Amino acid sequence: MTSPAARLARRLAEALLAGSWNIAGMSERIRMVMAARRQSRWHDQLAKRVHDEFAAVIPRPTRDRLAEFILFKGRIPRRVRAPEHRDGPLRNTSLLSLPAPAMIPADAIAARVALPAITTQGQLADWLSISPSELDWFADPAALLARWGVADRGTLRHYRTRLLPKPRGRWRLVESPKPRLKEIQRKILADLLDLVPVHPAAHAFVRGRSIVTGVTPHFGRDVVLSIDLREFFPSVHAGRIHAMFRTLGYPERVASLLTGLCTTRTPADRLAQGAFSTAQRQLYQSLHLPQGAPTSPALANLAAWRLDCRLEGLARRFGAAYTRYADDLIFSGDSTVHRALPRLRMWATAIVLDEGFAIQRRKTRVMPSGQRQTVGGLILNARANIPRREYEALKATIFNCLTYGPSSQNREQHPRFYEHLRGQIAWVAASSPPRAARLLEEFQRIDWSR
């Protein structure tokens, strides 16, 4: 059982976090929670110490982190801390007099975005059109489902999982939320996350941007460096997501619930079905972004904001261009950058590791202009274009569908072969609209009843 002094520190932390982050306001809230008739000198001193320690920290500290600071460095007078009976200094404290929590976003966010004002658990439930008990069920703040779900084999789990094979005997784990949670996540995405601007270097999962816009700055450069991040989504842990929601201004309780709605733990029995390494198992069994949730792409982009800032600054220092498409980091430059590439690569790797991500070294490629420079399936030597072999193969498939019927060409038994071919034509259109127009003209002549 925690001591009265520790519980007092937690209540003082809640008071300090409940309003504006200035010394006068914090001192007044300390007086209110201590039920003191007038301001005491130690109120002002504690408020100043906390302000000096954390004012420049974004996001604000959590309640437990702030309580720890108050307990060990707050210098609360002994007469206040001294336990006079079993409740000690808690006997006169009251959180009921505190103002309701407020939205306090970082200055850069407040100046650019008007986010939904949600400061309590009840407001969050109302905003999502669910009951408070449903909110607890889906967000799982007590981590009950993490324990029960393993034994239950599915009915208590909010995600369906699929294992997709990858090269070299590895596996990709796709975790898709069940319909009710997916509906909640789509609400969070459309009415909250989509309002927050991402870094200009990020081009995946952003409206108006694409792989083509992501590779355009790298056309015709003397050298292109492509670095692939390993386990991009599961590497974004819940602590990073919680800090992001706190930076957006949401109180700690609301940020914790939003984090719970957008992250998950993978049951051990699902990981046992694939050849996952120990490091991968540790990532998936901790709270992480699930690949397959509607909110994960936007959250991954926001979580990588500082990574993008640092890598863009590094590229600028070397005179290089930098963009990121999901887990693919792309640098390019002229002959000066080519000569300095070993140092650029070394510093980029150090920044990636420092930001909590890992690199797939086998997929790191240095591509000088004398060879074919490809990123995301597009050739960059002159302008973005798909490889000629892929274009010719698609052209032949469409011609054969027109001549012999589409069923004769669906050799891989795609359940939605029509949509599959349309998607490939759209992929061509991203880099070469004239080519795609010719393919689409032939495609529309296919008799799909054959």
VENVENQUI-V419770 format. One line per field, one symbol per residue. phi: phi as a letter, one per 40 degrees, with the letter a starting at -180 (. if undefined). A space follows every 50 residues. Layout:
# VENVENQUI-V419770
phi->???
This chain:
# VENVENQUI-V419770
phi->.ccdccccccccccccccaccbccccccccccccfccacbccdccccccc cccbcccbccccdccccccccbbcfcdcccccccaccfcccbcacccccc dbcbccdccccbbbcdcbbbccccccccgbcdcccccccfccfccccccc ccghccccbbbbbbcbdggcbbbbbbccdcccccccccccbbcccccccd ccbcgbcgbaccccbdcbcfccabbbbbccfdcccccccccccccccchc ddcccccccccbbabcdccccccbcccccccccccccaccchcdccdccc ccccdcdcccccccccccgbbbabbfcbcbbaaccccdccddcdcccccc cdcccgbbbcccccbbbcccbccbbggbcbdbacacddcccccccccccc cccbgcccbcccfccbcdccccccccccccbadccccccccccccccccc
